[in-house]
């Protein structure tokens, strides 16, 4: 299965009714088992693109499609949100069960599957807790288990670690590397952290802002499996520098705006 | 102090200035004893006033007399007929009004057509004091139970519909997106996201509705009823049976407290994630 984004544009209207071009002519593909990270300054439309791919927002022009996926089979995508978006009235286990319920999986089986994925993300023993009883890092583990449990062709991650403190974030980055080794999911990953993009991705898509355009698509020359230590690698540092060079001027611009 | 270098040069000597808690005057202590004392004091003053002869007991019967009258009415069973009649009316009216209000609120909040049709109608009817509808309801439904239940139901319907509507509209949109991303359709989103998400507001509506229901119950019973707490209070007033009247007020107050406690307990049971 392969995601293809073809000449995709998005224009929406702001509060005064003026058209705002969020994305312009994006073409990009995510290959099987590939991790593609999108980085760019604020307002580059990277989250908009993710929502369009998820089917949560219509595109204005162009299209996104999946190649080699069977109709009515596994879900095309599932999303992990920056705000975690866990259902506060459901326990950890029932949150992970949500998508399986919608798929019509019988209760006994979906609980078994949910437990499996909770164990995978390191949350065995927390099944009966409510989201508010967990730390941010643990909540996002639930969010990831919930998305993985429906077995989507593509995992969409919208700044999944941005709400965490710096230490939890560093730990979760390594955790994501481990999870990818185990699941080999295709992932489209949006972040504003260049370091995170380079550490996690096979290719980094650098976006420019207003409207969001694909400015560069850079392969990450780091071998897998990767760990924290990869960040000391010369190739890692060079690539981070190079991307920062591409984004810096626009990030300064973005900061000057509200 | 050994480390205080040159401090005296800036106009302060070597003295020690302790840091004090400057927020102390803003601290709030739990004055539980005072709370109990306030209620006890009021009752005692009331009793003393009755015994002193300053106020005629026919206008203000002392608490002990009210208590004795209450005990007599319980022992003789007199109170239960009134209480039962009132409870049937208020429970039936509340249940009807709450169910209809929740259904209307969900429809209004979720379906744009319903919202366009329903909100102006709701806003037009909401300001009418519901008790003013009683004469009309009596014409339509007869003077017996139906009109009383209907007026209570109407009184509960509006706060329930408005609160549910507000709750539905304020469900966190990211939860809806999460549900859709995980494969939920319209039914799944309404049942598993919108309704539980609106539950705290629905409960706030229950509390508003409970107060309105009690008010309308008594008003309707005072206007026309043979049995019921309102009827009992009304006829006791007519006959200058002030002690009996006071028993009615105490029972109403207990009814209000019981419903508030019951709803709070139900809320803790159904919304364990709230306030945490």
Interface residues (C-beta under 8 A of the other chain):
Chain A: X51 X54 X55 X56 X75 X77 X78 X79 X81 X83 X85 X86 X87 X88 X89 X98 X99 X101 X102 X103 X130 X131 X132 X133 X146 X147 X150 X156
Chain B: X172 X174 X175 X177 X178 X179 X180 X181 X182 X183 X184 X185 X188 X192 X193 X196 X197 X199 X271 X272 X273 X276
